[in-house]
Amino acid sequence: NGTCAKVVKVNVYNRWGGLVYNNDNYRNDWQGTYKGKALPDGTYYYVIKYQLINGREVILKGSLTILR
């Protein structure tokens, strides 16, 4: 598949820390929805964990903004 990562896990949280998205095999396909409905505009926070082919785990954290 041309990537250096074996497993990519993504969690997205709202500003109160509520989990609004979770995927243990992420493929860059989230559309900003929660339970089938579009999330409201705002800032959300992500935690991405991925494992490299060499076994090393990497964790990325940051914010994203939804504007429709």
Kinemage of the C-alpha trace (Angstrom):
@kinemage 1
@onewidth
@group {chain A} dominant
@subgroup {mainchain}
@vectorlist {calphas} color= white
{ca asn a 1} P 0.000 0.000 0.000
{ca gly a 2} L 3.022 2.294 -0.084
{ca thr a 3} L 2.882 3.488 3.522
{ca cys a 4} L 5.414 3.221 6.330
{ca ala a 5} L 2.711 2.669 8.972
{ca lys a 6} L 1.128 -0.663 9.824
{ca val a 7} L -1.675 0.512 12.122
{ca val a 8} L -3.235 3.966 12.363
{ca lys a 9} L -5.640 4.672 15.240
{ca val a 10} L -7.519 7.975 15.357
{ca asn a 11} L -9.620 9.481 18.143
{ca val a 12} L -11.306 12.892 17.889
{ca tyr a 13} L -12.741 14.690 20.915
{ca asn a 14} L -15.000 17.700 21.362
{ca arg a 15} L -14.028 20.631 23.595
{ca trp a 16} L -15.481 18.880 26.655
{ca gly a 17} L -13.386 15.757 26.080
{ca gly a 18} L -16.247 13.697 24.646
{ca leu a 19} L -15.194 11.152 22.037
{ca val a 20} L -16.871 12.028 18.722
{ca tyr a 21} L -14.847 9.776 16.409
{ca asn a 22} L -12.842 6.594 16.838
{ca asn a 23} L -11.229 4.336 14.263
{ca asp a 24} L -8.604 1.669 14.907
{ca asn a 25} L -7.827 1.232 11.188
{ca tyr a 26} L -8.060 4.778 9.815
{ca arg a 27} L -7.901 5.322 6.055
{ca asn a 28} L -8.241 9.135 5.833
{ca asp a 29} L -11.997 8.901 5.298
{ca trp a 30} L -13.654 10.744 8.222
{ca gln a 31} L -16.200 13.324 7.036
{ca gly a 32} L -16.616 15.292 10.272
{ca thr a 33} L -19.686 13.372 11.410
{ca tyr a 34} L -20.858 11.817 14.667
{ca lys a 35} L -23.523 9.098 14.663
{ca gly a 36} L -24.237 9.896 11.013
{ca lys a 37} L -24.803 13.628 11.524
{ca ala a 38} L -22.507 16.534 10.696
{ca leu a 39} L -20.687 17.907 13.722
{ca pro a 40} L -21.211 21.611 14.412
{ca asp a 41} L -18.543 24.133 13.484
{ca gly a 42} L -15.869 24.384 16.105
{ca thr a 43} L -12.537 23.183 17.368
{ca tyr a 44} L -11.949 19.507 18.017
{ca tyr a 45} L -8.909 17.660 19.315
{ca tyr a 46} L -7.278 14.580 17.847
{ca val a 47} L -4.952 11.856 19.053
{ca ile a 48} L -3.385 9.770 16.310
{ca lys a 49} L -1.365 6.679 17.184
{ca tyr a 50} L 0.424 4.792 14.483
{ca gln a 51} L 2.914 1.986 14.390
{ca leu a 52} L 5.752 2.111 11.919
{ca ile a 53} L 6.829 -0.960 10.018
{ca asn a 54} L 9.893 -1.159 12.304
{ca gly a 55} L 7.548 -1.456 15.318
{ca arg a 56} L 8.052 2.050 16.710
{ca glu a 57} L 4.831 3.726 17.916
{ca val a 58} L 4.258 7.402 17.215
{ca ile a 59} L 1.612 9.582 18.884
{ca leu a 60} L 0.451 12.877 17.394
{ca lys a 61} L -1.891 15.310 19.174
{ca gly a 62} L -3.408 18.553 18.000
{ca ser a 63} L -6.523 20.469 17.124
{ca leu a 64} L -8.655 20.723 14.025
{ca thr a 65} L -11.384 23.158 13.101
{ca ile a 66} L -14.602 22.241 11.328
{ca leu a 67} L -16.058 25.032 9.185
{ca arg a 68} L -18.964 24.333 6.888
